[in-house]
Amino acid sequence: MRFDDRVAVVSGGANGIGWATVERLLDEGGRVAILDREPEAAAAKVTERTERDATTSDRAAVFECDVMDAASVDRAVSGALDRFGRIDVLAAVAGGDHFVDDELDEDHWNEIVSLNLHGPVRLIRACRQALITSRGAIVMVGSVNGVAAYGEPAYGSAKAGLTLLAKNLAVDLGPAGVRINVVAPGTVRTRVWEGQGGPDRLAPLYPLGRVGEPADIASAIAFLASDDASWITGVTLPVDGGSLAGPLVVMDHLLGSQE
Ligand SMILES: NC(=O)c1ccc[n+]([C@@H]2O[C@H](COP(=O)([O-])OP(=O)(O)OC[C@H]3O[C@@H](n4cnc5c(N)ncnc54)[C@H](O)[C@@H]3O)[C@@H](O)[C@H]2O)c1
């Protein structure tokens, strides 16, 4: 129960990795403000969970939020503070990518950087004072795409930016007792893989022989957000089934599949 008496803000908490994080924090005693641009989906999951755990409805609250809009983020964070009175953890999970013909398209870059890099900045700015007051922790969700070239240059560059954002803010906020880290997932079984043959086709590329589940990422986020990681700040932790450790495994498989 590492999050007893603690309050977390989770962006992107309505689905996938974000919802798994919400569940993990609730399972460990926390109270959670779910910020998402799909508030109905989040509310439905909270209602469903309340049927299993009656305490959920008091400990989880949903706030509509678009992380690409600073005013929307400020409103949602204010709502979370009004409801719960403090913020101990910020999990900046909202993000994503989509296919475009021209990977260097101007509008695509503006959109992807705004969502994946500037979005976490907007959240941190809105939560900063509350996190300093609580000596809290920030965890941002990057990607293996932000560590090596897996394609998708706008997305990869934005996710890579989180690594230097974390390092800089680790130095700036460390003296105030605030920690900040990144988890960099490999392929995780969420809706983003729908219509792409399913994530399982990628399983053989992973040294551990499977793709990730949202709970695999949620447990790493919970670890970095908890006191178990109290001397860890400014790091990017791959949570990727060994993908980054074994690029030759990946290349071998790719070459083999072309034969
Ligand atoms: N699934 C993967 O394979 C994978 C791999 C590496 C990194 N990631 C990262 O993990 C995070 C979560 O991805 P997921 O796979 O769970 O996706 P998902 O689509 O299942 O969930 C993303 C959530 O973020 C919300 N969201 C998206 N844009 C938003 C915005 N502008 N404002 C507020 N909320 C917004 C969505 O409504 C959704 O609830 C993302 O940052 C993604 O880049 C995913």
The ligand as an ORCA input file, in Angstrom:
! r2SCAN-3c Opt
* xyz 0 1
  N       1.102      1.014    -26.688
  C       2.396      1.029    -26.990
  O       2.916      0.128    -27.673
  C       3.275      2.153    -26.490
  C       4.663      2.006    -26.625
  C       5.496      3.015    -26.157
  C       4.947      4.157    -25.582
  N       3.592      4.282    -25.493
  C       3.085      5.517    -24.877
  O       2.252      5.176    -23.800
  C       1.273      6.191    -23.594
  C      -0.101      5.567    -23.520
  O      -0.352      4.899    -24.739
  P      -1.449      3.733    -24.857
  O      -0.890      2.706    -25.763
  O      -1.941      3.349    -23.510
  O      -2.579      4.511    -25.673
  P      -4.176      4.594    -25.481
  O      -4.710      5.211    -26.716
  O      -4.707      3.276    -25.067
  O      -4.315      5.597    -24.268
  C      -3.924      6.929    -24.395
  C      -4.841      7.776    -23.542
  O      -4.410      9.141    -23.653
  C      -5.537      9.957    -23.923
  N      -5.131     11.110    -24.692
  C      -4.614     11.134    -25.944
  N      -4.411     12.395    -26.330
  C      -4.791     13.193    -25.295
  C      -4.829     14.584    -25.097
  N      -4.464     15.442    -26.057
  N      -5.253     15.063    -23.902
  C      -5.657     14.197    -22.931
  N      -5.680     12.871    -23.074
  C      -5.242     12.368    -24.247
  C      -6.491      9.061    -24.717
  O      -7.833      9.534    -24.654
  C      -6.291      7.725    -24.013
  O      -7.158      7.587    -22.909
  C       1.475      7.188    -24.732
  O       2.253      8.266    -24.273
  C       2.228      6.378    -25.774
  O       2.994      7.215    -26.610
  C       2.743      3.310    -25.924
*
